[in-house]
Amino acid sequence: MSAKLVFLGPPGAGKGTQAARLAERLGVQTISTGDIFRANITGGTELGKLVQTITARGELVPDEVTNAMVRDTLTTKVADEPDAGFILDGYPRNVAQVAELDAILADLGLVLDGAVEIVADVDVVVGRLLKRAEIEGRADDTEPVIRRRMDVYAEQTAPVSAVYGERGALVQVDGIGDVDEVSERLSLALATILY
């Protein structure tokens, strides 16, 4: 199946895990803005240094940087194989980016099939992220920074789900529980927009 999907959800809700599992099942690629940012941080690029400074404060990377990166990635990875499909993980993060994604897809002659929002209780997500920070040695992921990310998500990204909801292209999936349980919920929910 050549699904073209957007995955939404707060940090720590499990959207990256579910996006990767679904991409493998559908045979499509995952395009994660977080992975692209992390690769730049690890590589010590100028973009990576900028992103690290911004994210250490719990803020989002500016739209112009993210939009250009997504346009470039979609153009190079998807334009050659428009029927291959993709899952965008971590983009769009605000309503302005929804409009930019619409423009990018229109330029490439592509149509989005829908959006999936992984929803989760904030306190559960904060606990997950604190545990991950401890395991991975992410010293910058303190509780105040994580809670700030949740606030930023609520302010800027949550309205994106309303846009896709108004288009009749949104499904919401409870991200709390065993990974396989969440995957099963996701499969059932996607049947409403893909099949």
C-alpha positions as CSV (number, residue, x, y, z in Angstrom):
1,M,0.0,0.0,0.0
2,S,1.4,3.4,-0.9
3,A,0.0,5.3,2.1
4,K,1.0,9.0,2.6
5,L,0.5,9.8,6.2
6,V,1.3,12.4,8.8
7,F,1.9,11.2,12.4
8,L,1.1,13.6,15.2
9,G,1.5,13.4,19.0
10,P,3.4,14.8,21.9
11,P,7.0,13.8,22.5
12,G,7.1,10.4,24.3
13,A,3.6,9.3,23.1
14,G,5.1,6.6,21.0
15,K,4.5,8.0,17.6
16,G,8.1,7.3,16.4
17,T,7.8,3.7,17.4
18,Q,4.4,3.3,15.8
19,A,5.4,5.2,12.7
20,A,8.4,2.9,12.2
21,R,6.3,-0.3,12.7
22,L,3.6,0.9,10.4
23,A,6.1,1.9,7.7
24,E,7.7,-1.5,7.8
25,R,4.3,-3.2,7.6
26,L,3.1,-1.0,4.7
27,G,6.5,-1.0,2.9
28,V,6.8,2.8,3.0
29,Q,9.6,5.0,4.3
30,T,9.5,7.1,7.5
31,I,10.6,10.6,7.3
32,S,11.3,11.9,10.8
33,T,12.3,15.5,11.4
34,G,13.7,14.4,14.8
35,D,16.0,11.9,13.2
36,I,17.2,14.5,10.6
37,F,17.8,17.0,13.4
38,R,19.6,14.4,15.6
39,A,21.8,13.4,12.6
40,N,22.8,17.0,12.2
41,I,23.5,17.4,16.0
42,T,25.7,14.3,16.0
43,G,27.4,15.4,12.9
44,G,28.2,18.8,14.4
45,T,26.7,20.7,11.5
46,E,25.7,24.4,11.8
47,L,22.1,23.3,11.6
48,G,22.8,20.7,14.4
49,K,24.3,23.4,16.6
50,L,21.3,25.7,16.1
51,V,18.9,22.9,16.7
52,Q,20.6,21.7,19.9
53,T,20.5,25.3,21.3
54,I,16.8,25.6,20.5
55,T,15.7,22.2,21.7
56,A,17.7,22.4,24.9
57,R,15.3,25.2,25.9
58,G,12.3,23.0,25.1
59,E,11.4,25.1,22.1
60,L,10.7,24.1,18.5
61,V,13.0,24.6,15.5
62,P,11.8,27.7,13.5
63,D,9.4,27.0,10.6
64,E,11.7,28.2,7.8
65,V,14.4,25.7,8.8
66,T,12.0,22.8,9.2
67,N,10.0,23.6,6.1
68,A,13.1,23.8,3.9
69,M,14.4,20.5,5.3
70,V,11.1,18.7,4.7
71,R,10.8,20.1,1.2
72,D,14.3,18.9,0.4
73,T,13.8,15.5,1.9
74,L,10.4,14.9,0.2
75,T,11.8,16.1,-3.1
76,T,14.8,13.8,-3.0
77,K,13.3,10.8,-1.3
78,V,9.7,10.8,-2.7
79,A,9.6,12.7,-6.0
80,D,11.4,9.9,-7.8
81,E,8.9,7.3,-6.5
82,P,5.6,9.1,-6.0
83,D,3.7,5.8,-5.5
84,A,6.1,4.5,-2.8
85,G,4.4,6.3,0.1
86,F,5.7,7.8,3.3
87,I,5.0,8.5,6.9
88,L,6.0,12.0,8.1
89,D,6.9,11.8,11.8
90,G,7.1,15.2,13.6
91,Y,5.9,17.4,10.8
92,P,3.8,19.5,10.5
93,R,4.0,20.9,14.0
94,N,1.8,23.9,13.6
95,V,-1.0,25.2,11.3
96,A,1.4,27.3,9.2
97,Q,3.4,24.1,8.5
98,V,0.2,22.3,7.4
99,A,-0.2,25.0,4.7
100,E,3.5,24.6,3.7
101,L,3.1,20.8,3.5
102,D,0.0,21.2,1.3
103,A,2.1,23.4,-1.0
104,I,5.0,21.0,-1.1
105,L,2.8,18.0,-1.9
106,A,0.9,20.0,-4.5
107,D,4.3,20.9,-6.2
108,L,5.2,17.2,-6.2
109,G,1.8,16.1,-7.4
110,L,1.1,14.1,-4.2
111,V,-2.0,13.9,-2.0
112,L,-1.9,13.1,1.7
113,D,-4.1,10.1,2.7
114,G,-4.5,11.3,6.3
115,A,-3.2,12.1,9.7
116,V,-2.7,9.9,12.8
117,E,-2.6,11.4,16.2
118,I,-1.1,9.3,19.0
119,V,-2.7,10.6,22.2
120,A,-1.4,10.0,25.7
121,D,-1.8,11.3,29.3
122,V,0.8,14.1,30.0
123,D,2.0,12.6,33.3
124,V,2.6,9.2,31.7
125,V,4.5,10.8,28.8
126,V,6.6,12.8,31.2
127,G,7.5,9.6,33.1
128,R,8.4,7.9,29.9
129,L,10.7,10.7,28.8
130,L,12.4,11.0,32.2
131,K,13.1,7.3,32.1
132,R,14.4,7.5,28.5
133,A,16.6,10.5,29.4
134,E,18.1,8.5,32.3
135,I,18.8,5.4,30.0
136,E,20.2,7.4,27.1
137,G,22.1,9.9,29.2
138,R,20.1,12.9,27.9
139,A,21.1,15.4,30.6
140,D,19.1,18.2,29.0
141,D,15.8,16.2,29.3
142,T,14.8,17.5,32.8
143,E,11.2,17.5,34.0
144,P,10.8,21.3,33.5
145,V,12.1,21.0,29.9
146,I,9.9,18.1,29.2
147,R,6.8,19.8,30.6
148,R,7.7,22.9,28.5
149,R,7.7,20.7,25.4
150,M,4.2,19.4,26.4
151,D,3.1,23.0,26.7
152,V,4.6,23.9,23.4
153,Y,2.9,20.9,21.8
154,A,-0.5,21.9,23.3
155,E,-0.1,25.5,22.1
156,Q,1.3,24.9,18.6
157,T,0.9,21.3,17.4
158,A,-2.5,20.2,18.9
159,P,-4.4,22.7,16.6
160,V,-2.9,20.7,13.6
161,S,-5.1,17.8,14.5
162,A,-8.1,20.1,14.3
163,V,-7.2,21.0,10.8
164,Y,-7.0,17.4,9.7
165,G,-10.1,16.6,11.7
166,E,-12.0,19.3,9.8
167,R,-10.9,17.7,6.5
168,G,-12.2,14.3,7.7
169,A,-8.6,12.9,7.5
170,L,-7.7,12.4,11.2
171,V,-7.7,9.3,13.3
172,Q,-6.7,9.4,17.0
173,V,-5.1,6.4,18.7
174,D,-4.5,5.9,22.4
175,G,-0.7,5.6,22.8
176,I,-0.8,4.1,26.3
177,G,-0.3,0.4,26.7
178,D,1.8,-2.4,25.3
179,V,3.4,-1.5,21.9
180,D,1.6,-4.4,20.2
181,E,-1.8,-3.2,21.7
182,V,-1.2,0.3,20.3
183,S,-0.2,-1.1,16.9
184,E,-3.5,-3.1,16.8
185,R,-5.5,0.0,17.7
186,L,-3.6,1.9,15.0
187,S,-4.4,-0.7,12.3
188,L,-8.1,-0.6,13.2
189,A,-8.2,3.2,13.2
190,L,-6.4,3.5,9.8
191,A,-9.0,1.3,8.2
192,T,-11.3,4.3,8.4
193,I,-9.1,6.5,6.2
194,L,-7.1,4.1,4.1
195,Y,-9.4,1.4,2.9
